């Protein structure tokens, strides 16, 4: 199946689960990457993760790299932009606050973090001219396009999410924790639409205390999807609800039935010969 899905624990921490080839996928779970149609815009999640990195000082872009990104932009693109506060100290060159509305009049701009640096997200693609104008202010400390975001976070250990994977061959509902962040992402940090989708599936346990998590402990077999006709705890065909399972015929009974058939056939031949 190879699908990523999301869930929230009792503390509000977010985790991403990877089904692998044969893992169970909860029906109500929000999905991201994989053959199953995604229900969450993972780029929204990546923007929040990058914002946390910037806030912690774990992401830095040299000024020359920021300028190159702006110069190489040839078509409108959705971007995440971090702006530091204008300098206002002793001997600093006076600089008026950046007027995002004036620099980016063609775009709606969503502020996702008010602290310094101030982080904003363009809800609509920015024109190359607007991006270059913003960079020329000298206040941009991060300029990241959606394409860059996808390359940065897709298929990697995000660092802010609990991550669970599967050991091939285990029970379909069995998952094992493979990454445990020092500062877990909380569901409350996500935008409202992503929060509502990812928060659909919640487990009454803490991911930090759950090295292993089995779906069968929290849901019924019919509450999950599988690659084949399996159950959460077993590989193999499921038993139809209400159907009686037929017991196998013992070998001795099968032999007796064969002898009886042969005797009846011999009797028919004897009657024919007497005519």
ChimeraX attribute file (.defattr): number of C-alpha atoms within 10 A of each C-alpha:
attribute: neighborCount
match mode: 1-to-1
recipient: residues
	/A:1	17
	/A:2	16
	/A:3	21
	/A:4	24
	/A:5	26
	/A:6	26
	/A:7	25
	/A:8	25
	/A:9	19
	/A:10	12
	/A:11	15
	/A:12	19
	/A:13	22
	/A:14	23
	/A:15	25
	/A:16	22
	/A:17	23
	/A:18	22
	/A:19	25
	/A:20	17
	/A:21	16
	/A:22	22
	/A:23	28
	/A:24	29
	/A:25	27
	/A:26	22
	/A:27	13
	/A:28	17
	/A:29	21
	/A:30	24
	/A:31	26
	/A:32	21
	/A:33	18
	/A:34	15
	/A:35	11
	/A:36	14
	/A:37	11
	/A:38	15
	/A:39	15
	/A:40	20
	/A:41	15
	/A:42	17
	/A:43	16
	/A:44	16
	/A:45	20
	/A:46	18
	/A:47	25
	/A:48	21
	/A:49	21
	/A:50	22
	/A:51	24
	/A:52	18
	/A:53	15
	/A:54	20
	/A:55	17
	/A:56	9
	/A:57	9
	/A:58	10
	/A:59	13
	/A:60	10
	/A:61	13
	/A:62	9
	/A:63	15
	/A:64	9
	/A:65	12
	/A:66	18
	/A:67	17
	/A:68	11
	/A:69	17
	/A:70	23
	/A:71	14
	/A:72	10
	/A:73	16
	/A:74	11
	/A:75	10
	/A:76	14
	/A:77	19
	/A:78	17
	/A:79	24
	/A:80	24
	/A:81	25
	/A:82	24
	/A:83	22
	/A:84	17
	/A:85	16
	/A:86	16
	/A:87	14
	/A:88	11
	/A:89	8
	/A:90	7
	/A:91	7
	/A:92	9
	/A:93	10
	/A:94	11
	/A:95	12
	/A:96	11
	/A:97	12
	/A:98	15
	/A:99	10
	/A:100	14
	/A:101	11
	/A:102	9
	/A:103	15
	/A:104	18
	/A:105	12
	/A:106	13
	/A:107	17
	/A:108	15
	/A:109	19
	/A:110	13
	/A:111	14
	/A:112	19
	/A:113	16
	/A:114	10
	/A:115	11
	/A:116	12
	/A:117	19
	/A:118	19
	/A:119	26
	/A:120	20
	/A:121	22
	/A:122	18
	/A:123	14
	/A:124	15
	/A:125	17
	/A:126	22
	/A:127	18
	/A:128	17
	/A:129	16
	/A:130	18
	/A:131	22
	/A:132	19
	/A:133	13
	/A:134	20
	/A:135	21
	/A:136	11
	/A:137	14
	/A:138	14
	/A:139	19
	/A:140	21
	/A:141	20
	/A:142	24
	/A:143	22
	/A:144	20
	/A:145	20
	/A:146	17
	/A:147	12
	/A:148	11
	/A:149	20
	/A:150	14
	/A:151	10
	/A:152	13
	/A:153	18
	/A:154	13
	/A:155	10
	/A:156	8
	/A:157	14
	/A:158	17
	/A:159	17
	/A:160	22
	/A:161	21
	/A:162	26
	/A:163	23
	/A:164	24
	/A:165	19
	/A:166	22
	/A:167	15
	/A:168	12
	/A:169	11
	/A:170	14
	/A:171	21
	/A:172	29
	/A:173	26
	/A:174	22
	/A:175	24
	/A:176	17
	/A:177	20
	/A:178	14
	/A:179	19
	/A:180	19
	/A:181	15
	/A:182	11
	/A:183	12
	/A:184	17
	/A:185	22
	/A:186	17
	/A:187	21
	/A:188	14
	/A:189	15
	/A:190	18
	/A:191	13
	/A:192	10
	/A:193	12
	/A:194	19
	/A:195	16
	/A:196	15
	/A:197	18
	/A:198	25
	/A:199	21
	/A:200	13
	/A:201	17
	/A:202	19
	/A:203	17
	/A:204	10
	/A:205	14
	/A:206	14
	/A:207	25
	/A:208	16
	/A:209	10
	/A:210	12
	/A:211	14
	/A:212	13
	/A:213	18
	/A:214	16
	/A:215	21
	/A:216	17
	/A:217	12
	/A:218	13
	/A:219	14
	/A:220	12
	/A:221	18
	/A:222	11
	/A:223	15
	/A:224	21
	/A:225	18
	/A:226	22
	/A:227	13
	/A:228	12
	/A:229	12
	/A:230	21
	/A:231	22
	/A:232	24
	/A:233	17
	/A:234	13
	/A:235	16
	/A:236	10
	/A:237	10
	/A:238	12
	/A:239	12
	/A:240	8
	/A:241	6
	/A:242	6
	/A:243	7
	/A:244	8
	/A:245	8
	/A:246	6
	/A:247	6
	/A:248	6
	/A:249	8
	/A:250	8
	/A:251	8
	/A:252	8
	/A:253	9
	/A:254	10
	/A:255	10
	/A:256	10
	/A:257	11
	/A:258	10
	/A:259	11
	/A:260	11
	/A:261	11
	/A:262	11
	/A:263	12
	/A:264	11
	/A:265	11
	/A:266	11
	/A:267	11
	/A:268	11
	/A:269	11
	/A:270	11
	/A:271	9
	/A:272	8
	/A:273	7
	/A:274	6
	/A:275	5
